[in-house]
Amino acid sequence: VQLVESGGGLVQPGGSLRLSCAASGFAFSLRPMSWYRRAPGKEREFIAGIDSFRADTNYADSVKDRFTISRDNATKTLYLQMNSLKPEDTALYYCSTNVGGLNYWGQGTQVTVSS
């Protein structure tokens, strides 16, 4: 299982970013996928999830109506569209899945929201 995030960077408050997670080594289309983040000095936080079939989604209250999770099963890619970014969204963002009872994580991509 390999998960590789990309798309992070420095953005001003109110701006947007789109994160990607390239997946390999497992049946991507069959697995629910999630995005998490870890801000400096804080615990890792679930922010969005998407299931495998109907693509139902769920979000943490802190990002609801600003972030959108999506997936492209043909390219085995998970996305996180982030709009109206706030300084408190600054964190290392990870994609994650569970395969065979084990949780897998990418290396993360840094998002910094600052003027």
LINLIN-V323466 format. One record per helix or strand of 2 or more residues. SS is the DSSP state (alpha for helix, beta for strand). FROM is the first residue (numbers start at 1). LEN is the number of residues. If there is no record, write none. Layout:
ss: <SS:SS>
from: <FROM:FROM>
len: <LEN:LEN>
//
This chain:
ss: <beta:beta:beta:alpha:beta:beta:beta:beta:beta:alpha:beta:beta:beta>
from: <2:9:17:28:33:45:57:67:77:87:91:102:109>
len: <5:3:8:3:6:6:3:6:6:3:9:4:5>
//
